[in-house]
Amino acid sequence: MGVVGATGVIVAAIVGAGIFAQTGQFGASVVSPLNLIAPWVLGGFVALCGGLSLAEHGAMIPCSGGSDEFARRAYGKTNG
């Protein structure tokens, strides 16, 4: 694993841990458990929609490149 890969792992660990730490701090200040669960459910729904959308594009355009390839085919090549 190179420097870039190791840096990515460290950043992902910090961001991942921060999500759970902030939820605990936020959870201490809410009145109802529903107020704590609702953002997680909404975020999960948005992530599910995004994942299903990318899966559909991947099935329609089976090539390497993922989102970059989808954007190139939708908007054309960049000038840069």
PEQUITA-V611888 format. One record per residue. N is the residue number from 1. RES is the residue in three letters. PHI is phi in degrees with one decimal (* if undefined). Layout:
n=(N/N)
res=(RES/RES)
phi=(PHI/PHI)
This chain:
n=(1/2/3/4/5/6/7/8/9/10/11/12/13/14/15/16/17/18/19/20/21/22/23/24/25/26/27/28/29/30/31/32/33/34/35/36/37/38/39/40/41/42/43/44/45/46/47/48/49/50/51/52/53/54/55/56/57/58/59/60/61/62/63/64/65/66/67/68/69/70/71/72/73/74/75/76/77/78/79/80)
res=(MET/GLY/VAL/VAL/GLY/ALA/THR/GLY/VAL/ILE/VAL/ALA/ALA/ILE/VAL/GLY/ALA/GLY/ILE/PHE/ALA/GLN/THR/GLY/GLN/PHE/GLY/ALA/SER/VAL/VAL/SER/PRO/LEU/ASN/LEU/ILE/ALA/PRO/TRP/VAL/LEU/GLY/GLY/PHE/VAL/ALA/LEU/CYS/GLY/GLY/LEU/SER/LEU/ALA/GLU/HIS/GLY/ALA/MET/ILE/PRO/CYS/SER/GLY/GLY/SER/ASP/GLU/PHE/ALA/ARG/ARG/ALA/TYR/GLY/LYS/THR/ASN/GLY)
phi=(*/-85.9/-64.7/-65.5/-64.0/-64.2/-63.9/-61.8/-64.4/-66.1/-63.0/-62.6/-66.5/-67.3/-65.2/-61.4/-69.0/-63.8/-60.8/-73.3/-66.4/-67.4/-63.5/-65.0/-67.1/-67.8/-63.3/-71.0/-104.1/-85.5/-85.3/-118.3/-60.5/-62.6/-67.0/-86.6/-80.2/-55.6/-63.0/-66.6/-65.9/-62.3/-62.3/-64.3/-65.1/-64.0/-64.6/-62.5/-61.6/-64.8/-65.8/-65.6/-64.4/-66.6/-64.8/-65.2/-62.5/-64.0/-73.6/-77.9/-124.0/-80.2/-146.0/-77.0/122.5/56.5/-59.8/-63.7/-67.7/-62.5/-66.1/-63.4/-70.5/-79.3/-113.7/87.3/-73.7/-82.7/-88.5/-91.6)
